[in-house]
Amino acid sequence: MPGPIESYLQEDHARLDRLRRSGAAWEFRGGLLRHIGIEERILLPGARKRRGGEPLRLAARLREDHSALATLLVPAPSKEIEDAIDLILCPHDALEEGPGGVYAECDELLGAEAEAIAVRLRAMPATPQRDHQDGPLVRAQVARVLEWLARHGR
């Protein structure tokens, strides 16, 4: 049975997936930014602290994905961007969920603190959103992310 951290974050993945499939682009964007913030501000630092300053084995990979996702959320949604987000999220979520996933690892690592951490995750406020930007610098950053995806066989 999943621990409190994994239970909450899996629920959040399911919620984000429903928003994405329903076409609620603005709500999906805000939810994904909040989810990334939860992992970057609470979960990964908490695990690193518990490990005496040593990051989780998959932390660098998760941060790479988070950076790429955040970049893809800057411009207005398009089919190409939605497809790229899917290419990142499917393997990303698989690294986090289930036995041996990052969330289960955090539940185990944090032990008795896991419930208190899950409460903090649930209480994380929404991430403020700015309007989409589609200028040349944004297009260049998006192009770099798309090239990165292609190089990594995604």
C-alpha positions, 0 to 999 in steps of 0.5 A: 500500500502506498505511503502518504507522500506517494498516495497524494502525489499519485492523486495529483498526477491523476488530477493533472491527467484529467485536466490535460485530457479535458483540454483545461490548458490553463488549469493544467498549466497551473497544476503542473507548475504547482506539482513541480514546485512541490517536488522542487521545494519540498520533496527533493530537498527533504529527501536530500536533507534526510540523506545527509546532503546526498540527492536521490539517485534520480533527482538530476533526471527529475530536475531536467524534466521539470526544467523542460516542462516549465519551458514548454509551459511558457508559450501558448499551447500547441499540438507540438508542445502538448505532444512534447509534454506527453513525451516527458510526462509519461516516463517521468511519472513512471520514475516517480510512481509505484514500487521502487519509484521516487515517491515510495523511496521518499515515503520510506526514507522519511519514515515517521515524517512522511505524513507531516511532509504529505500535509505540507505537500497538500497545503502548497499554494497554487503557483502564480501564472503569467500570461503565455509568452511567444517571443523569439527567446521563448521560441529558441528555448522551446526549440532547445527542449525539442532538440533535447527530447529528440537527442534522448530518443523521446 
